Amino acid sequence: MHTMEEFEGMYLPKSTIFCTCQDRYDRIGGEFNCELDNVNKALIKDEFLNEVNIEGIIYPFIYKDVYQSGVCYVIVALEKERDLKIAKYIYNIAKKKDILTIGIGIKPSLSQNKEFREICDSRIEMLKNNLDSLVLIDNEILENSENIILDDIEKQSNDNVIATLKSMIYPISLPGVINIEVSDLKYVMSGNTIAYIGFGSASGDNKAEIAAEQAINSKLLVEPLKKAAKQLLMIEGGPSMDLMEIYKATKKITDVSDCDTSNIFFGAVINEDLKDEIRVSIVASGYDVEK
């Protein structure tokens, strides 16, 4: 881990986000527009995917993006077989250079694709075994929320994808109060493992502990936090966030975790736009999930 002073002047490894959906690519581009010049976005267009010789078309397109990266993120709509093929292909290229490849898998809700939900588990298992790690986001959880319509599910799903990306990219790419190294991220997110994400946010009194508690109890954190073998925590706050608040948030989480504290890594970054708000994210990995 590095403090802000140590971080200045360091080489910042490039993170590349691969996406096959134009709308989601545009959203990601808006969120990572100019604040991070070491984040690359790559859209794999339909005309590439429709070719008979997919590998011959895609290889020169992604080869440079992969090999210039410290970490590759692949956004995968689990019902689309082409997305799975792309993820596997990027992983096979990246592992030749020991480049970390993290998939963010979006599982459709029943209303979005009922037929696929019934055959999804085997596809998740196959994808998990062809990535360093697979972060699962289940849209059915959003559908079970009150007063939500299909368009809201799509928007919130995209919001969750972006928040998941930030939880892993910010601690290694933004000069922060505390930063982590790619090697730390690789330790947490390697081993062909399933991972889940939890988010929390709060303002006012005790905001750090409240945000941490929300992240611990997040519905997206499908498996209990204490079952996770490894964790990555990210605390994001306004200019007034201090070290005691960071300590309180991390302690709240480590107190409910069964894994060794040496397997828990955390970063903390300042976001001027948050003012009094603190946001906490947990990426929990190393679950022995066979479903």
N, C-alpha and C positions, 0 to 999 in steps of 0.2 A: 504494500500500500504506500501511497505517497501523499504528502501534504501539498497544499497549494504552492508553497515556495519551491518544493522539490520538483513539482510538475512543470514549472515554467521552463521553457527551452528544451523539453524532452521531445523525442520523436513520438508523434501520435499515430498509432496504427490505424489504417483505413478500415472502416466497416462498410461492406457492400450489401445492399438490400436488393434481392431479386424478387420480382413480382410479375405475374402474368395477367393481372387485372388492371385495365387502364384507370378505372375510377379509384381503386385503392392506391395505385401508383401516384395519381395526382394528389390524393390526400397526404400520402407520405412525403411527396415532394414539397407540399405546402408547409408541413411541420418541420422538415429538415432542410429548409430553403437556403438560408445563408448563415445560420448560427454555427454550423459545424462544417468546415471545408474539408474535413477528413471523412465525411460520410458520403458514399457514392450510391446512387439509385440506378438500377438497371431494369428496364421493362423488356420482357421477352414477348415480342409481339406475335399476334395470331399468324401472320404470314410465315414466320419461322416455324411455328408449331404445326402448321398444316402441310409442311413439306414431307414427302415420303422419306427422304434421308434426313431425319431430324438431327442426328448427331453431326452430320457433315455441315449442316447449316448453323447449329447452335454453338458448336465447339469454338470456331474462331470468334464468335460474338461474345462469349463469356470467358474465354481463356484468359484474356488480359485482366478483366475485372476480378476474377478469382485470384490470380497470382499476385496482384497488387494489394491484396487484402490481408488484414490480420484476422478478421472474422467475416464469414459469409452468413447472411440471414436469408432464408428462403420462405416466402409467404405461400402457404399451401392450402387451397380449398380442397378438403379431403374427398369430396365427391367427384373431383375432376382427375381422371387417371393421368392426364398429361402433366398436371402439376406434380404428381408423384414421380413421374419419369424425370422431370426436370430436376427435382430435388435430389434424386438418386444420382443423376449425372453430375451435378455440381459437387456433390459429396465425393464422388469418385475422383474428380479432378483435384479437389482441395486436399484430400488426404495424402496425395503424393508429395505435397509440400508441408504436411502437418498443419494445415490451415483449418481452424475450427469452423464447422458448419452447423448452424442452429436452424431448425425448422420451426415455424409458427403455424401449427395446424388448426384450421377452423372447421369445426364439426357443425354441420347445418342442423337447425332445429327441425322438429317434426313437420311444422307447417312449411318450411323451406324445401325439405326433401325427405318425406316420410320413408320412401322405399330405400334410400341409401342408409338411413339411420339403422336399419335392420342388418346391414352387412358391413357396418363401418369398422368393427373391432379388428377384423383380420387385416384390413388396410392400414390401420393405425400401427399394428404390430410390425407389418412389413416396412412401413416408413420409418418407424423407430430404429429398426435394425440397419437402416441405410442413411442415418444421420448421426452426428455426435450426440445430439439431443433433440427432442421434439417437445415444444411447449404447446399444450393443448388448450384451446379456447372453445368451450361448448356453448353454442348459441341457444340451446334448449334452456339453459339457465336464464338467459335474457328473456326468453319467451314466457317463462314461468313468473316473471315479474308482473306486477299489477299495471294495468292500463298501458300496455305496450302493443304497438301495431307492427306489421311486417317491415315497413320502412324504418321504424325505430330500431328494430333488431339489426338491420344492415348498418345503420349509423353507429350504434353502440358497439357492434362487433368490430368495425373499423377503428373506433376510438380505443378499444381494448388492444388491438394489434399495435397501434401507434404507442400506447402507454407501455406495452410489453417491450417494444424496441427501445424506447427511451430508458427503461429500467436497466437494460444491459449496455446500451451505447453511452449514455451520459457519464457513468462512473469511470469509463476508460478514455473518454474523448473531451470532456469539458474540464477546464481547470476548476477544481472544487476545493472544498474544505478538506476532504479526504478522497483520494482516487485509488482505483485498483488497477492492476496490470492485466494484460491479456492472458498471462499465465494463470492468474487467479480465476478469471472467467472460464478458461479452458478446464481447470480442475473441477469447477462446479458443474460445467455443462458438457462433460465428455462421458464416454462409456455406453453409448447407444441407449440413453436413458429417457424416460418420460419425465416431463416437468410441468408444474402448474404455477399459475401466477395469482397473487393476491394484491389488492390495492386498498389504500385508505387515505383519507384526507380530513383535516380538521383545522379550525381557527380558534382563537381565544385561549382561555385557561386550559392547561394540561393538554394542549393540542398534539404534542409529540406522542404522548401515551395513547390518546384517543385514536389518532391516525394509525398507530401500530396495532392497536386492538382491532380496528376495522380491517386492516390487511390480514391479520391472523384469521379473522372470521369471514373473510370474503367468500362469496359463493363460488367464485371462479377457482378458488383453491379447493378443488374437488376432494382431494385426499387430505387428511389431517396433517398439519405441519409437523407434528412430532414423528410422523412416519418417514419424513424426508431425510435422506442421508447427508445432503449438502444444501446450502442455501446461499443466495446472493440477495443482499438487502440494499435498497437505494432510498436515501432520505433527501428530499428536495424541499427547500424552504426559501423564504424571502430574506432580504438583507439582515433582518434582525435575528435570524436563527443562530443559536449559539451551541457550543460544544455540549453543554448540559442537556439540551433538548435532544441532540443526536444520541447522547448516552442513554437517555430515558427511553427513546424509541427502540434502540438496539437491545437494551436490557429486557424490555417488555417481550420482545420476540425470542431472545435466547432463553428466557426463563421458561417458555412453554415448549422449547425444542429439546428433543432427546439426543440429537446428534452432537458430537464433540464440537466445542466452540472453535476448534482449529479448522472445522469444515464450514464455518460461517464467515463470509466475506461481506464487507459493507463499504459503500461509498456515500458521500454527502456532497451535494452541489447547491449553489445559490442560484435562484431564479428571481430576478428583479420583479417580475410580474406577479409573483405570489403574495407579496406584501406580508400579511400576518398568517398566511396559510402554510401548513406543512403537509407534504404528501409522502407516503411511505409505500414502497412496493417490495414484495417478496417473490423471488423466483426460487421455488423449492424443487429440487431434483433428486434423482437417485431412488425413485419409487420402484418397488418391485411390482409393477402393474402388468397383469396378464389378461386384461379384459378389453 
